[in-house]
Amino acid sequence: MYDNYPAYDVPKSNIVQRFFAQRWSAILLEIVLTIVITVAAGQAFEFFDPFGGESADAAPAAASAPDANAMSVALEPVKQRGADYVNERRYIAAEAIYDFAVALEPDDPANHGWRGYVNLQTADYLEAQADFRRVLERRPLDYDAHNALCWAYGESRDFTSALEHCQQALIAATSLPQYAIALENRCWVHVEMGEYDAAAQECLAVLEIYGGCQHEVCALAHYNLGRVMLAQGKTERALRQFNLAFRIGSTYADMYLKIGEVYDTLGFDAAAAASFAQYEELAAARVGRK
């Protein structure tokens, strides 16, 4: 709804018109209205006192400004809308929601975690690092934050920091799936570093944990194994890994770009076109074109 506004070719003569010309203005208005309606409804409920808990003399206090708890309750439907936007890959809208939530509740690690995830998906890795570091200030052993920082630091080529957080994610993992995801993340970092033996061991371990799986973590493990094999000159074996990665599927746009480049180089035109098309669809969400 908010992704494609018509461009009205009229002069913007005042600040109100300029505000409504912004793509994010409707999102912000929706946030504010949701909070106002929620808080107002809660105050009205207290004022009418349907359960007879307080006398009418208490009405002025019920109508006073909401406290922090009331605001937190009021923000819940707003944050749920943000989660819906993330699931729909409408990252521009989701970021507006969580910017607002962080502004109102800057000490809530969940707000920073959600915004950090959006920043990861839109390839804003430095902002993602800042958000997840804020999460760790409150939750030093948070698995998701360490795992996300492993990725975010890897993308910004700070491999020392990336490996530190990869290791912390492996320590913080409380289930086999979490451990496998963190291990695959570290495999990817080792590929980026050119440490192919370590990368191969880790991605093979992921696939042993999930024998024959169709989960995204396996797609990424096959993809990174393919990159290792390609770097080692094992082109045919690399292609098998890339084919498996493509068939299982992932939301990691760069996977399709790099697989498409390999297919294109080797003359597999139809496969290359399909991979590039998938990349373009996922990359479009990064910049709000979807």
VEXDREN-2710 file (C-alpha; in Angstrom, 1 decimal):
% VEXDREN-2710
k/r/px/py/pz
1/MET/0.0/0.0/0.0
2/TYR/2.7/2.4/0.9
3/ASP/5.4/1.3/-1.6
4/ASN/4.3/3.2/-4.7
5/TYR/2.7/6.6/-4.3
6/PRO/1.7/8.7/-7.3
7/ALA/3.9/11.7/-8.0
8/TYR/1.7/14.7/-8.1
9/ASP/3.1/17.5/-10.4
10/VAL/2.0/20.4/-8.3
11/PRO/3.9/23.0/-6.3
12/LYS/4.4/22.1/-2.6
13/SER/3.5/25.5/-1.1
14/ASN/3.6/24.7/2.6
15/ILE/5.0/22.4/5.1
16/VAL/1.9/20.2/5.3
17/GLN/1.9/19.6/1.6
18/ARG/5.6/18.8/1.7
19/PHE/5.0/16.3/4.5
20/PHE/2.3/14.4/2.6
21/ALA/4.6/14.3/-0.4
22/GLN/7.0/12.0/1.4
23/ARG/6.8/8.3/0.8
24/TRP/7.0/7.6/4.6
25/SER/4.4/10.1/5.7
26/ALA/1.5/7.7/5.5
27/ILE/3.4/5.1/7.5
28/LEU/4.2/7.6/10.2
29/LEU/0.6/8.8/10.4
30/GLU/-0.5/5.2/10.7
31/ILE/1.9/4.6/13.6
32/VAL/0.8/7.8/15.4
33/LEU/-2.9/7.0/14.9
34/THR/-2.5/3.5/16.1
35/ILE/-0.9/4.6/19.3
36/VAL/-3.3/7.4/19.9
37/ILE/-6.3/5.2/19.4
38/THR/-4.9/2.4/21.6
39/VAL/-4.0/4.8/24.5
40/ALA/-7.3/6.6/24.2
41/ALA/-9.2/3.3/24.3
42/GLY/-7.4/2.2/27.4
43/GLN/-8.1/5.5/29.1
44/ALA/-11.8/5.4/28.2
45/PHE/-12.0/1.9/29.6
46/GLU/-10.6/3.1/32.9
47/PHE/-12.8/6.2/32.9
48/PHE/-16.1/4.3/32.5
49/ASP/-14.9/1.6/35.0
50/PRO/-17.2/-1.2/33.9
51/PHE/-16.2/-3.4/36.8
52/GLY/-16.9/-0.8/39.5
53/GLY/-13.4/-0.9/40.9
54/GLU/-13.0/2.9/41.4
55/SER/-15.4/5.7/42.1
56/ALA/-16.2/8.6/39.7
57/ASP/-13.7/10.7/41.8
58/ALA/-10.9/8.7/40.2
59/ALA/-11.8/9.8/36.7
60/PRO/-9.4/12.8/36.5
61/ALA/-6.4/10.5/37.3
62/ALA/-7.5/8.0/34.7
63/ALA/-7.5/10.7/32.1
64/SER/-4.0/11.9/32.8
65/ALA/-1.1/11.3/30.5
66/PRO/-0.2/7.6/30.0
67/ASP/2.8/6.2/31.8
68/ALA/5.6/4.2/30.3
69/ASN/3.7/0.9/30.7
70/ALA/0.7/2.3/28.9
71/MET/2.9/3.6/26.0
72/SER/4.6/0.1/25.8
73/VAL/1.2/-1.5/25.5
74/ALA/0.2/1.0/22.9
75/LEU/3.3/0.3/20.9
76/GLU/2.6/-3.4/20.6
77/PRO/0.1/-3.3/17.6
78/VAL/2.6/-0.9/15.9
79/LYS/5.5/-3.3/16.4
80/GLN/3.3/-6.2/15.2
81/ARG/2.6/-4.2/12.0
82/GLY/6.4/-3.9/11.6
83/ALA/6.8/-7.6/12.0
84/ASP/4.1/-8.1/9.3
85/TYR/6.1/-5.7/7.0
86/VAL/9.3/-7.8/7.6
87/ASN/7.4/-11.0/6.6
88/GLU/6.2/-9.3/3.5
89/ARG/9.8/-8.1/2.7
90/ARG/8.5/-4.5/2.8
91/TYR/11.7/-3.3/4.5
92/ILE/11.3/0.5/4.0
93/ALA/7.9/0.4/5.8
94/ALA/9.4/-1.9/8.5
95/GLU/12.3/0.4/9.1
96/ALA/10.0/3.4/9.6
97/ILE/8.1/1.4/12.2
98/TYR/11.1/0.3/14.2
99/ASP/12.8/3.8/13.9
100/PHE/9.7/5.1/15.7
101/ALA/9.7/2.3/18.3
102/VAL/13.4/2.9/19.0
103/ALA/12.7/6.6/19.4
104/LEU/10.0/5.9/22.0
105/GLU/11.7/2.9/23.7
106/PRO/15.5/3.3/23.1
107/ASP/16.4/0.9/25.9
108/ASP/14.2/-2.0/24.6
109/PRO/16.6/-4.5/23.0
110/ALA/13.8/-6.1/21.0
111/ASN/13.3/-2.8/19.1
112/HIS/17.0/-2.7/18.2
113/GLY/17.0/-6.4/17.3
114/TRP/14.1/-6.0/14.8
115/ARG/15.6/-2.8/13.3
116/GLY/19.0/-4.5/13.1
117/TYR/17.4/-7.4/11.2
118/VAL/15.8/-5.0/8.7
119/ASN/19.2/-3.3/8.3
120/LEU/20.8/-6.7/7.5
121/GLN/18.2/-7.4/4.9
122/THR/18.7/-4.0/3.2
123/ALA/22.5/-4.4/3.3
124/ASP/23.0/-1.5/5.7
125/TYR/25.6/-3.5/7.7
126/LEU/27.1/-0.6/9.7
127/GLU/23.7/0.3/11.1
128/ALA/22.9/-3.3/11.7
129/GLN/26.1/-3.6/13.8
130/ALA/25.1/-0.5/15.9
131/ASP/21.7/-2.0/16.6
132/PHE/22.9/-5.4/17.6
133/ARG/25.6/-4.0/19.8
134/ARG/22.8/-2.2/21.6
135/VAL/21.1/-5.5/22.0
136/LEU/24.2/-7.0/23.6
137/GLU/24.5/-4.1/26.1
138/ARG/21.3/-5.5/27.6
139/ARG/21.6/-9.2/26.7
140/PRO/25.3/-10.1/26.5
141/LEU/24.6/-13.8/25.7
142/ASP/21.9/-13.1/23.0
143/TYR/22.3/-15.8/20.3
144/ASP/20.6/-13.8/17.6
145/ALA/22.6/-10.7/18.2
146/HIS/25.9/-12.5/18.0
147/ASN/24.9/-14.5/15.0
148/ALA/23.8/-11.3/13.2
149/LEU/27.0/-9.5/14.1
150/CYS/29.0/-12.5/12.6
151/TRP/27.2/-11.8/9.3
152/ALA/27.3/-8.0/9.5
153/TYR/31.0/-7.7/10.4
154/GLY/31.7/-10.3/7.7
155/GLU/30.0/-8.2/5.1
156/SER/32.0/-5.1/6.1
157/ARG/35.2/-7.2/5.9
158/ASP/36.0/-6.9/9.6
159/PHE/36.8/-10.6/9.8
160/THR/38.3/-10.5/13.3
161/SER/35.1/-9.1/14.8
162/ALA/33.0/-11.4/12.7
163/LEU/34.8/-14.6/13.9
164/GLU/34.6/-13.4/17.5
165/HIS/30.8/-13.1/17.2
166/CYS/30.5/-16.4/15.2
167/GLN/32.2/-18.1/18.1
168/GLN/29.9/-16.4/20.7
169/ALA/26.9/-17.5/18.7
170/LEU/28.1/-21.1/18.7
171/ILE/28.5/-20.9/22.5
172/ALA/25.1/-19.2/23.0
173/ALA/23.2/-21.7/20.8
174/THR/20.7/-23.6/22.8
175/SER/19.5/-26.1/20.1
176/LEU/21.0/-28.0/17.2
177/PRO/19.3/-25.8/14.6
178/GLN/20.8/-22.7/16.2
179/TYR/24.2/-24.3/16.3
180/ALA/23.9/-25.3/12.6
181/ILE/22.9/-21.8/11.5
182/ALA/25.8/-20.3/13.4
183/LEU/28.2/-22.8/12.0
184/GLU/27.0/-22.1/8.4
185/ASN/27.5/-18.4/9.1
186/ARG/31.1/-19.0/10.1
187/CYS/31.6/-21.2/7.0
188/TRP/30.6/-18.2/4.9
189/VAL/33.0/-15.9/6.8
190/HIS/35.9/-18.4/6.1
191/VAL/35.0/-18.5/2.4
192/GLU/35.1/-14.7/2.4
193/MET/38.6/-14.9/4.0
194/GLY/39.8/-17.4/1.5
195/GLU/40.2/-20.1/4.2
196/TYR/38.7/-22.8/2.2
197/ASP/39.6/-25.9/4.2
198/ALA/38.0/-24.5/7.4
199/ALA/35.0/-23.4/5.4
200/ALA/34.5/-26.8/3.8
201/GLN/34.7/-28.6/7.1
202/GLU/32.1/-26.3/8.6
203/CYS/29.6/-26.4/5.8
204/LEU/29.9/-30.2/5.5
205/ALA/29.2/-30.4/9.2
206/VAL/26.0/-28.4/8.7
207/LEU/24.8/-30.8/6.0
208/GLU/25.6/-33.8/8.2
209/ILE/23.5/-32.3/10.9
210/TYR/20.7/-31.8/8.4
211/GLY/20.9/-34.8/6.1
212/GLY/18.9/-34.1/3.0
213/CYS/17.2/-31.0/4.4
214/GLN/15.3/-28.4/2.4
215/HIS/15.9/-25.5/4.8
216/GLU/17.6/-22.3/3.9
217/VAL/20.6/-23.0/6.0
218/CYS/21.3/-26.0/3.8
219/ALA/20.9/-23.9/0.6
220/LEU/23.6/-21.6/2.0
221/ALA/25.8/-24.5/3.0
222/HIS/25.6/-25.9/-0.5
223/TYR/26.2/-22.5/-2.0
224/ASN/29.3/-21.9/0.1
225/LEU/30.6/-25.4/-0.6
226/GLY/30.2/-24.6/-4.2
227/ARG/32.3/-21.4/-3.8
228/VAL/35.0/-23.4/-2.1
229/MET/35.1/-26.0/-4.9
230/LEU/35.1/-23.4/-7.6
231/ALA/38.1/-21.7/-5.9
232/GLN/39.8/-25.1/-5.9
233/GLY/39.2/-25.6/-9.6
234/LYS/36.5/-28.3/-9.1
235/THR/34.0/-26.8/-11.4
236/GLU/31.7/-29.8/-12.0
237/ARG/31.4/-30.5/-8.3
238/ALA/30.8/-26.8/-7.6
239/LEU/28.0/-26.8/-10.1
240/ARG/26.3/-29.6/-8.3
241/GLN/26.4/-27.6/-5.1
242/PHE/25.1/-24.5/-6.8
243/ASN/22.2/-26.5/-8.3
244/LEU/21.2/-27.8/-4.9
245/ALA/21.4/-24.3/-3.4
246/PHE/19.2/-22.9/-6.1
247/ARG/16.7/-25.7/-5.9
248/ILE/16.3/-25.3/-2.1
249/GLY/16.2/-21.6/-2.2
250/SER/17.2/-18.7/0.1
251/THR/16.3/-15.1/0.8
252/TYR/20.0/-14.1/0.5
253/ALA/20.0/-12.1/-2.7
254/ASP/23.8/-12.3/-3.3
255/MET/23.7/-16.0/-3.5
256/TYR/21.6/-15.8/-6.7
257/LEU/23.8/-13.1/-8.2
258/LYS/27.0/-15.1/-7.7
259/ILE/25.4/-18.4/-8.9
260/GLY/24.1/-16.6/-11.9
261/GLU/27.5/-15.2/-12.8
262/VAL/29.0/-18.7/-12.7
263/TYR/26.2/-20.1/-14.9
264/ASP/26.6/-17.2/-17.3
265/THR/30.4/-17.8/-17.5
266/LEU/29.9/-21.5/-18.2
267/GLY/27.3/-20.8/-20.9
268/PHE/24.2/-22.0/-19.1
269/ASP/22.1/-19.1/-20.3
270/ALA/18.6/-20.2/-19.1
271/ALA/19.9/-21.1/-15.6
272/ALA/21.8/-17.8/-15.5
273/ALA/18.7/-15.8/-16.5
274/ALA/16.6/-17.6/-13.8
275/SER/19.2/-16.9/-11.1
276/PHE/19.5/-13.3/-12.1
277/ALA/15.7/-12.9/-12.0
278/GLN/15.6/-14.3/-8.5
279/TYR/18.4/-11.9/-7.5
280/GLU/16.6/-8.9/-8.9
281/GLU/13.4/-9.8/-7.1
282/LEU/15.1/-10.1/-3.7
283/ALA/17.3/-7.0/-4.3
284/ALA/14.3/-4.9/-5.1
285/ALA/13.0/-5.4/-1.6
286/ARG/16.2/-4.0/-0.3
287/VAL/15.5/-0.6/-1.7
288/GLY/11.7/-0.6/-1.4
289/ARG/10.8/-1.2/-5.0
290/LYS/8.5/-4.2/-4.2
END
